[in-house]
Amino acid sequence: MFDVVKKIGKRDIKAIFHTKASFITIMALCFIPCLYTLINVKAIWSPYSDTELRNIKIAVVNSDKGYKVLNQSINAGNQIVSQLKNNKDIGWEFVTKDQAKVSIKKGKFYAEIDIPQNFSKSLLSFTKGKPK
């Protein structure tokens, strides 16, 4: 039984290499998926390599009033702002709520991050046993 399969395989391989049309077809069927994969991998390899994220302006509005817990004042909004100021990868702009509202409508900013007045209080609400 194995000999019959072997003979058929040899015959088919000979036919592929002796007939020009079948050889071209087989090579195309091998080459086209490789080319397709190469193009797609190249396209998604580094999607942000040609994008300057520093040119993307994002408004940051910090309205956080802070919160006092265990005789210690904590302002999580200020901590977030200081971390964002150290991050030079994106064009962070620190503005007031009114400036952000007007500038977003004009298209100056791509987005707005709004840190609300009660951010620290809500963040630390677990200390009172009622987390928000």
C-alpha positions in Angstrom: 0.0 0.0 0.0 2.8 2.4 0.9 4.5 1.7 -2.4 1.4 2.8 -4.3 1.3 6.1 -2.4 5.0 6.6 -3.0 4.7 6.0 -6.8 1.8 8.4 -7.0 3.8 11.1 -5.1 6.8 10.7 -7.4 4.6 10.8 -10.5 3.0 14.1 -9.3 6.3 15.7 -8.4 7.7 14.8 -11.8 4.6 16.3 -13.5 5.0 19.5 -11.5 8.6 20.0 -12.6 8.0 18.9 -16.2 4.9 21.0 -16.9 5.7 24.7 -16.9 2.2 25.9 -16.1 1.9 23.6 -13.0 5.3 24.7 -11.8 4.4 28.4 -12.0 1.0 27.7 -10.3 2.6 25.8 -7.4 5.3 28.5 -6.9 2.7 31.2 -7.0 0.7 29.4 -4.4 3.8 29.2 -2.2 4.9 32.8 -2.8 1.7 34.8 -2.5 0.9 33.9 1.1 4.5 34.7 2.1 4.2 38.1 0.4 0.8 38.7 2.0 2.2 37.9 5.4 5.3 40.1 4.9 3.2 43.1 3.9 0.9 42.7 6.9 3.7 42.1 9.4 5.5 45.2 8.1 2.3 47.3 8.5 1.7 46.3 12.1 5.3 45.9 13.3 5.5 49.4 14.9 2.3 51.4 14.4 3.5 54.4 16.3 7.0 54.7 14.8 5.9 57.3 12.3 3.6 59.1 14.7 4.9 61.9 16.9 2.9 61.5 20.1 4.4 64.8 21.4 2.3 66.5 18.7 -0.9 65.1 20.2 -2.1 67.7 22.7 -4.1 66.5 25.7 -5.6 69.0 28.2 -5.2 68.2 31.8 -7.5 70.0 34.3 -6.7 69.4 38.0 -9.6 70.6 40.2 -8.7 68.3 43.1 -9.0 70.0 46.5 -7.1 67.2 48.3 -8.1 65.3 51.4 -6.9 65.0 55.0 -6.7 61.5 56.4 -4.9 60.4 59.6 -3.6 64.0 60.1 -1.9 63.9 56.7 -3.0 66.0 53.7 -3.0 64.1 50.4 -3.7 65.6 47.0 -3.8 62.7 44.4 -4.5 65.2 41.6 -1.3 67.1 42.2 0.6 63.8 42.3 -0.9 62.8 38.9 -0.1 66.2 37.4 3.6 65.9 38.6 3.9 62.5 37.0 2.4 63.7 33.8 4.8 66.7 33.7 7.7 64.2 33.8 6.2 62.2 30.9 7.5 63.8 27.7 6.0 61.2 25.4 2.7 63.0 24.9 2.0 66.7 24.6 0.3 67.3 28.0 -1.1 70.8 28.5 -2.1 71.8 32.0 -5.0 74.3 31.8 -8.1 75.5 33.6 -11.5 74.0 32.9 -12.6 77.0 30.9 -9.5 77.0 28.8 -9.9 73.3 28.1 -13.5 73.6 27.1 -12.8 76.5 24.6 -9.7 74.9 23.2 -11.3 71.5 22.6 -14.1 73.1 20.7 -11.5 74.9 18.6 -9.6 71.6 18.0 -6.5 72.6 19.8 -6.6 69.6 22.1 -7.3 66.0 21.1 -8.8 65.1 24.5 -9.2 66.3 28.1 -8.4 64.6 31.3 -10.5 66.1 34.1 -9.4 65.4 37.7 -12.6 66.3 39.8 -12.6 68.3 43.0 -13.4 65.3 45.2 -10.9 62.9 43.5 -8.6 62.5 46.6 -11.6 62.2 48.9 -13.2 59.5 46.7 -9.8 57.7 46.3 -9.3 57.6 50.0 -13.0 56.8 50.9 -12.0 53.2 51.7 -10.4 54.6 55.0 -13.9 55.5 56.2 -15.2 52.0 55.4 -17.4 53.3 52.5 -15.3 53.1 49.3 -16.5 54.9 46.2 
